[in-house]
Amino acid sequence: MKMRTGNRVRCALVVGTAAVLATACATSSGTGGSGGEGLPGTVKIMSIKEMTGPVAFAGTHSTRGIDLAVEQINQRKFLGDTKLEIDLHDSAASVQEAASFATQAVSDQSYSAILGPAASSQAAAVSPIADKAKIPVIYTQAGSDGVLVGDYTYRVTAPASSYFHHAGEYLKSKGAKTAAVLYNSGNPTLAELGQETVPQLAKKYGFTVSSSDGVQLTAQDFTNAGAKIARAKPDAVFVLLQGPQNPAAITQLKQNGYSGEIVGMTSMGAGNLKPAGQQAKGTVWPSDFSPHAEVPSVQEFVKAYQAKYNGELPNNYAAEAYDAAWFLARGIKEAGSADRTAIQQGLATVAKQGFEGAEGKLRFEGNDLRVEGVLAGWDGSGEILVSREAS
């Protein structure tokens, strides 16, 4: 896999309040928009991932999942003699970079599809470009509004709110009556969970939200919020923050004397709680994936991942991206063509059928994934499975 950070095709961009839109760019001949029948020897895909910056943990792990999937697709001749080729570009923390790379993919007809960035802000800039130009783009994460904007945009990460019931069931089993919420107000997905999903959960599962505090996107000092929550002594705290923020917030809560339940979300996976160690013991979070789930398709993925990556257990970012790459391969096979429109139609067919993958049974509502999910947890040194996925 190649990773590029420069030599981008430059096209005129119009920057608006909702998204970044591309104007027409010169096209070149190639496989992506040829409209010809049959598959070429290579189908080229642009992957736009955050390989550096604050969410690099998502980009690097998702790229591993993609690499494994593409290796399997090519070795198994899933597309016959046709091979997938991934061209990786690092969008870091830049909306402008992500939009520029998407514009490059649009203008270069050798690209048949895009595997999009995980950050919602970047995805919301890429989607209108891709949909207007009619090139399929498949995301993982990117859970905010404005990402799925048309027939050419897909997401292979289920909305956290769709499986967050696992947290409500857990707190009900613990007899929790009050809960505080600490959330990242600068992240649309986390803000939605904190402001909408948790209050809805409270009504359904019989607890009261006693306080709700938003913090800035890059905050690392949670001393004041931690002290306030600890003084109030709620039965539970929802810590809904970005990956590296989680261990700091949990540690500061514990240092202020908090001893109740701590509930998070998938950003607590991927080893992000390691810096907190024993301080984070007992923390739980709803997740779309656990490497410990006994579902056959999950374990098949886990074994293959460990074989490729020296025994390392995969996390949700790797599993989601693995499924995204296989979703794309299935769409290409259904299309029998590298033509962008044909692939979109193939993806629509696969989405209606669903399939089994690293996340278990995958089904779609429109262009958006749904899975049953699990409740994961931290035992002080590693991730564990707290509740099993429904069969």
Buried (B, 14 or more C-beta within 10 A) or exposed (E): EEEEBEEEBEBEBEEEEEBBBBEEBEEEEBBBBBEEEEBBEBBBBBBBBBBBBBBBBBBBBBBBBBBBBBBBBBEEEBBEEBBBBBBBBBBBBBBEBBBBBBBBBBBBBBBBBBBBBBBBBBBBBBBBBBBBBBBBBBBBBBBBEBBBBBBBBBBBBBBBBBBBBBBBBBBBEBEBBBBBBBBBBBBBBBBBBBBEBBBEBBEEBEBEBBBBBBBEBEBEEBEEBBBBBBEEEBBBBBBBBBBBBBBBBBBBBBEBEBEBBBBBBBBBBBBBBEBBBEBBBBBBBBBBBBBBBEBEBBBEBBEBBBEBBEEBBBBBBBBBBBBBBBBBBBBBBBBBBBBBBBBBBBBBEBBEEEBBBBBBBBBBEEBBBBBBBBBBBBEBEEBBBBBBBEE
